[in-house]
Amino acid sequence: MASGEDHIPATAHSRSMVKSGLMSDSHQAGKRGGSAVGPPRRRKSAEELTVAKRYTSIPASVVKEIRKASKMYGSQGRALQVATEILIRMRKRPLLPPESNSVITQMTYKLVPRTVELIDELADTVYENRQQVFFACVEALKMTDI
């Protein structure tokens, strides 16, 4: 051993004791950049991460399509999150159907703040209003080749 250091090789038994928490591992503390003292950081709950946002002029057909997509994405809010993230990154955005006299409804979604910001940004810069953004979100979710 160099310079008189005592080195005990890690055995399967010592590794299992580290995993079970019976023995500390100096390497574990280095992974997070600090000491292993203190409680682990707790992830925020979904309620803490999301906001309830009410949209008052959404076409009913769009609400129905978002509900369908929620089966694949786990929730309506997550489906909208995926759709807005796709839309904001697209160079060639989906063409929208001409203005129609579709039934307009209201809907509240639990969304992460970034999704609310993206919907507003798309409504202000790319599309004429939020209705068109929601139509585009549905089209983005239907795309298979992005």
TAQUI-V842646 format. One record per pair of residues at least 24 apart in sequence whose C-alpha atoms are under 7 Angstrom apart, sorted by the first residue. I is the first residue (numbers start at 0). J is the second residue. Records with the same first field share a line. If there is no record, write none. Layout:
BEGIN
I=J  J
END
This chain:
BEGIN
48=111
49=109  110  111  112
50=109  110  111  112
51=107  108  109  110
52=107  108  109  110
53=106  107  108
54=105  106  107
55=104  105  106
56=103  104  105  130
57=103  104  105  130
58=101  102  103  104  130
59=102  103  104
61=133  134  137
64=137
65=137
76=108  109  110
79=136
80=114
82=136  139  140
83=114  117  118  136
85=139
86=139
93=135  138
95=134  135
END
